[in-house]
Amino acid sequence: MGAHGMSGPRLLPWAGEGGKPCYLIGDGAGYLSRVADGVESVQLAMTLPDGSGRPV
């Protein structure tokens, strides 16, 4: 499914207390989902060769 209407728990892109995985249960449309989307976008951009967030 897409970002909205997720069918199961979402693994968030940061660790919880004690380094444990952090999960979010919801419809994918709330504030925390948008924060996670932003963090994931930054993480993905950092993996590109020039770090610009744009494909080369």
MDTraj code that builds the backbone (N, CA, C; nanometers):
import mdtraj as md
import numpy as np

residues = "MET GLY ALA HIS GLY MET SER GLY PRO ARG LEU LEU PRO TRP ALA GLY GLU GLY GLY LYS PRO CYS TYR LEU ILE GLY ASP GLY ALA GLY TYR LEU SER ARG VAL ALA ASP GLY VAL GLU SER VAL GLN LEU ALA MET THR LEU PRO ASP GLY SER GLY ARG PRO VAL".split()
xyz = np.array([
    [0.0832, -0.1180, 0.0000],
    [0.0000, 0.0000, 0.0000],
    [0.0876, 0.1242, 0.0000],
    [0.0291, 0.2384, -0.0289],
    [0.1023, 0.3639, -0.0305],
    [0.1244, 0.4178, 0.1090],
    [0.1648, 0.5436, 0.1170],
    [0.1952, 0.6057, 0.2448],
    [0.0711, 0.6133, 0.3333],
    [-0.0447, 0.6362, 0.2738],
    [-0.1674, 0.6438, 0.3526],
    [-0.2385, 0.5093, 0.3464],
    [-0.3022, 0.4715, 0.4565],
    [-0.3751, 0.3454, 0.4606],
    [-0.2842, 0.2258, 0.4783],
    [-0.1750, 0.2441, 0.5505],
    [-0.0808, 0.1346, 0.5712],
    [-0.1509, 0.0192, 0.6416],
    [-0.1075, -0.1012, 0.6125],
    [-0.1766, -0.2172, 0.6659],
    [-0.1115, -0.2751, 0.7908],
    [0.0087, -0.2333, 0.8253],
    [0.0738, -0.2895, 0.9430],
    [0.1626, -0.1868, 1.0096],
    [0.2302, -0.2265, 1.1175],
    [0.3186, -0.1334, 1.1872],
    [0.4317, -0.0853, 1.0955],
    [0.4687, 0.0394, 1.1098],
    [0.5756, 0.0986, 1.0294],
    [0.7004, 0.1088, 1.1162],
    [0.8115, 0.0558, 1.0656],
    [0.9398, 0.0692, 1.1335],
    [0.9889, 0.2114, 1.1107],
    [1.0077, 0.2854, 1.2196],
    [1.0498, 0.4243, 1.2077],
    [1.2011, 0.4323, 1.1856],
    [1.2469, 0.5410, 1.1227],
    [1.3889, 0.5524, 1.0880],
    [1.4772, 0.6011, 1.2034],
    [1.4389, 0.5724, 1.3256],
    [1.5222, 0.6040, 1.4409],
    [1.4984, 0.4973, 1.5458],
    [1.5923, 0.4868, 1.6380],
    [1.5830, 0.3861, 1.7431],
    [1.5081, 0.4417, 1.8628],
    [1.4482, 0.3525, 1.9360],
    [1.3791, 0.3904, 2.0582],
    [1.4718, 0.3793, 2.1776],
    [1.4133, 0.3776, 2.2943],
    [1.4890, 0.3677, 2.4185],
    [1.5739, 0.2408, 2.4193],
    [1.6993, 0.2546, 2.4546],
    [1.7894, 0.1400, 2.4603],
    [1.8278, 0.0866, 2.3241],
    [1.8053, 0.1649, 2.2177],
    [1.8423, 0.1215, 2.0829],
    [1.7437, 0.0239, 2.0199],
    [1.6296, 0.0049, 2.0838],
    [1.5298, -0.0882, 2.0307],
    [1.4569, -0.0265, 1.9120],
    [1.4085, -0.1113, 1.8187],
    [1.3328, -0.0594, 1.7037],
    [1.2077, 0.0150, 1.7508],
    [1.1716, 0.1157, 1.6752],
    [1.0553, 0.1984, 1.7060],
    [0.9512, 0.1775, 1.5959],
    [0.8293, 0.1463, 1.6321],
    [0.7226, 0.1211, 1.5358],
    [0.6079, 0.2196, 1.5557],
    [0.5386, 0.2479, 1.4473],
    [0.4220, 0.3352, 1.4500],
    [0.3043, 0.2609, 1.3899],
    [0.1927, 0.2642, 1.4600],
    [0.0698, 0.2046, 1.4082],
    [-0.0277, 0.3193, 1.3831],
    [-0.0760, 0.3297, 1.2613],
    [-0.1689, 0.4363, 1.2264],
    [-0.2026, 0.4305, 1.0790],
    [-0.2652, 0.5370, 1.0302],
    [-0.3074, 0.5381, 0.8907],
    [-0.2044, 0.6007, 0.7973],
    [-0.0906, 0.6464, 0.8518],
    [0.0140, 0.7047, 0.7690],
    [-0.0083, 0.8500, 0.7340],
    [-0.1084, 0.9139, 0.7953],
    [-0.1414, 1.0514, 0.7599],
    [-0.1142, 1.1504, 0.8730],
    [-0.0664, 1.1037, 0.9871],
    [-0.0491, 1.1911, 1.1027],
    [0.0853, 1.2623, 1.1067],
    [0.1005, 1.3427, 1.2102],
    [0.2211, 1.4235, 1.2283],
    [0.3463, 1.3363, 1.2337],
    [0.3452, 1.2315, 1.3157],
    [0.4642, 1.1476, 1.3308],
    [0.5000, 1.0781, 1.1995],
    [0.4019, 1.0405, 1.1211],
    [0.4282, 0.9802, 0.9903],
    [0.4989, 1.0799, 0.8989],
    [0.4550, 1.2066, 0.9032],
    [0.5192, 1.3100, 0.8201],
    [0.6624, 1.3368, 0.8655],
    [0.6867, 1.3354, 0.9969],
    [0.8236, 1.3525, 1.0477],
    [0.9110, 1.2367, 0.9993],
    [0.8598, 1.1144, 1.0093],
    [0.9348, 0.9968, 0.9641],
    [0.9624, 1.0054, 0.8139],
    [0.8646, 1.0514, 0.7354],
    [0.8852, 1.0682, 0.5913],
    [1.0005, 1.1645, 0.5643],
    [1.0043, 1.2743, 0.6390],
    [1.1109, 1.3730, 0.6213],
    [1.2473, 1.3163, 0.6569],
    [1.2559, 1.2442, 0.7675],
    [1.3822, 1.1834, 0.8093],
    [1.4281, 1.0819, 0.7045],
    [1.3354, 1.0005, 0.6545],
    [1.3714, 0.9014, 0.5518],
    [1.4190, 0.9696, 0.4244],
    [1.3588, 1.0817, 0.3870],
    [1.4016, 1.1546, 0.2671],
    [1.5452, 1.2023, 0.2813],
    [1.5782, 1.2547, 0.3979],
    [1.7151, 1.3010, 0.4231],
    [1.8119, 1.1828, 0.4189],
    [1.7744, 1.0723, 0.4823],
    [1.8612, 0.9543, 0.4833],
    [1.8857, 0.9039, 0.3410],
    [1.7808, 0.9002, 0.2591],
    [1.7973, 0.8543, 0.1209],
    [1.8837, 0.9505, 0.0406],
    [1.8654, 1.0798, 0.0614],
    [1.9453, 1.1790, -0.0108],
    [2.0925, 1.1644, 0.0240],
    [2.1214, 1.1283, 0.1471],
    [2.2607, 1.1132, 0.1895],
    [2.3284, 0.9949, 0.1224],
    [2.2505, 0.9021, 0.0683],
    [2.3097, 0.7853, 0.0028],
    [2.3466, 0.8131, -0.1423],
    [2.2991, 0.9258, -0.1974],
    [2.3326, 0.9593, -0.3360],
    [2.4760, 1.0079, -0.3433],
    [2.5449, 0.9824, -0.4549],
    [2.6882, 1.0127, -0.4674],
    [2.7284, 1.1547, -0.4286],
    [2.6514, 1.2545, -0.4664],
    [2.6924, 1.3924, -0.4361],
    [2.6204, 1.4487, -0.3141],
    [2.5336, 1.3715, -0.2499],
    [2.4643, 1.4148, -0.1290],
    [2.3626, 1.5253, -0.1512],
    [2.3289, 1.5538, -0.2756],
    [2.2399, 1.6650, -0.3062],
    [2.0923, 1.6278, -0.2939],
    [2.0635, 1.5001, -0.2925],
    [1.9251, 1.4586, -0.2922],
    [1.8702, 1.4458, -0.4342],
    [1.9560, 1.4721, -0.5338],
    [1.9150, 1.4604, -0.6741],
    [1.9983, 1.3507, -0.7400],
    [1.9365, 1.2682, -0.8236],
    [2.0149, 1.1671, -0.8956],
    [2.1178, 1.2340, -0.9864],
    [2.2307, 1.1691, -1.0026],
    [2.3351, 1.2231, -1.0917],
    [2.3292, 1.1621, -1.2284],
])
top = md.Topology()
chain = top.add_chain()
for i, resn in enumerate(residues, 1):
    res = top.add_residue(resn, chain, resSeq=i)
    for name in ("N", "CA", "C"):
        top.add_atom(name, md.element.get_by_symbol(name[0]), res)
traj = md.Trajectory(xyz[None], top)
